[in-house]
Each structure stands twice: as structure tokens, then as C-alpha cells.
Amino acid sequence: MAVEHSNAHQQKHFTTRAFDSLICITAPASFIELAEATLIGWRFVEQKSSLAKSDIIVSYRDNLFHVDSTILDNPKVVDDLLDALNEFFLCLSYLIANKTQEFSLLHCASYTEAGKNIILLGGKNSGKSAKTLSKAIAGELIYADDLLLWHAKRGVFATLGLPLRLRRAIISLIDGDTVKDKFIIGKNILYSHQKFFNNAKLGDEFSLDQLKLMSEDFDFAIKDIPVHKTLFYLKRHLIADNFLSIKKNL
């Protein structure tokens, strides 16, 4: 997705709140507008004066997007707008887990099915996104496409308000142009517009009814996890603490 350098990439200062934690961002206004068009339940407030500090900085120079954060060892540099948005969403998710402390960050998909709250575990490219897409098209409530917060002591899960994210290869699974119109399409990934699917907003909480696991054989088979093994499998799919830790000041 080619983007010409212009005033649209002039950096401005924004703040947002998630679970009573303040996140400070420096980014082009157009980039934040795109984030607001996809995220559910988030609000970004432009600050007229410069921030004392930033948790995330997004910049565009030399035809590349640079995404840096206090939780990154090194900036992420990409040439596509949607790839930059993906890195931005990851930084937001990791920062929330770091700032809230009581939440752990879980790699999973989650949705309703026949009135029950389902969490679907599985490795990368195991088919979680395709399954979630089918549930979204069917009108089910989507809690998570990839990341979910887990409050182990309270036994509840909380949503991050992230949109559906699909790899570009999965676009062939989307039936009809009317569904494709519900996505912003980049070079490598797609993100859903916030208003077209029944996605849970930031901070929605729910209890687990059924834990499921995608087959590790990449045959898209799904098996139910028995209750007595729930904690074992959830802990196996937590995002490691080193991804969530503060590594530097910006």
C-alpha cells in the first residue's frame, strides 16, 4: 500500500485509557483515525502540548513506517500501513497487560457458540482466524481474534476491543464482495471495520463455558479440553513476560 509523504504524516500527541491505565502515543493523526475506525470501544484524545513521555511512537519517513514502544527492544520497521497498524495494536495489548498487572495476556480466539462462551487455543496458522471469521459472518459475538486478557484470580476474561485480523491468503475464504467490503486490505493482512461485525468492545468481561484446542496437525480439527485440564492449557498459551516488560524509555 503505497503512501506518499505529506502533512498527513505529521506527528501529534494522543492519550487513551484502558482499564484505568493511561497510554501516551505520538503518531500521525491519520494513523490514529485508522485505528479508531477498526478498534472497538477505544477513545484517543489529542493533546495540544507535547507529552512528557510516550509509550508508543509511530512515524513515517523514507517511505517506511516506524513503530517503537517502551516494551520493544528495537523499533518495528515496515513498508505497509496495515502492517504498521498491526504492530501498533500489539504494542497497545502488551502495554495494557504490563500496566494493569492483574491481567495475563492469552494467545487465543474467543467467541460465542450456541449461547456459550468459547475460547479456542492453537498455534500460529492453525486455523483460529478462519474459525473466528466463520463465527463473525454467522453473527456470533467475537471476544477475541488473537489476544485476550485473563484475570486468573477472579476467573474472568476481558476483551481488548481489537478487530478481526486475517492473513491476506485467507481473503479467498471470504464469500462475496459484500463481506470483503467490511475489511481494510493491506499487503499482508486485513483488518475489519469496527461497525460491521459483532465484536466485543474494550473491557467487556465474560466467564468461560468451554475451552477448545485446534489440532497441532494443521487439519483444522477441534477438540474439547476437559475441565480438569483447563488451567494447564491456558497457561501454555500465555504471552511470555519478556514481551510485556518495559525495556526502555522513549
C-alpha positions, 0 to 999 in steps of 0.5 A: 500500500503505497503512501506518499509523504505529506502533512498527513504524516505529521506527528501529534500527541494522543492519550487513551485509557484502558482499564484505568491505565493511561497510554501516551502515543505520538503518531500521525493523526491519520494513523490514529483515525485508522485505528479508531475506525477498526478498534472497538470501544477505544477513545484517543484524545489529542493533546495540544502540548507535547507529552512528557513521555510516550509509550508508543511512537509511530512515524513515517519517513523514507517511505517506511513506517516506524513503530517503537514502544517502551516494551520493544527492544528495537523499533518495528520497521515496515513498508505497509500501513496495515502492517504498521497498524498491526504492530501498533495494536500489539504494542497497545495489548502488551502495554495494557497487560504490563500496566494493569498487572492483574491481567495475563495476556492469552494467545487465543480466539474467543467467541460465542457458540450456541449461547456459550462462551468459547475460547479456542487455543492453537498455534500460529496458522492453525486455523483460529482466524478462519474459525473466528471469521466463520463465527463473525459472518454467522453473527456470533459475538467475537471476544477475541481474534488473537489476544485476550486478557485473563484475570486468573484470580477472579476467573474472568476474561476481558476483551481488548476491543481489537478487530478481526485480523486475517492473513491476506491468503485467507481473503479467498475464504471470504464469500462475496464482495459484500463481506470483503467490503467490511475489511481494510486490505493491506499487503499482508493482512486485513483488518475489519471495520469496527461497525460491521461485525459483532465484536466485543468492545474494550473491557467487556468481561465474560466467564468461560463455558468451554475451552477448545484446542485446534489440532497441532496437525494443521487439519483444522480439527477441534477438540474439547479440553476437559475441565480438569485440564483447563488451567494447564492449557491456558497457561501454555498459551500465555504471552511470555513476560519478556514481551510485556516488560518495559525495556526502555524509555522513549 
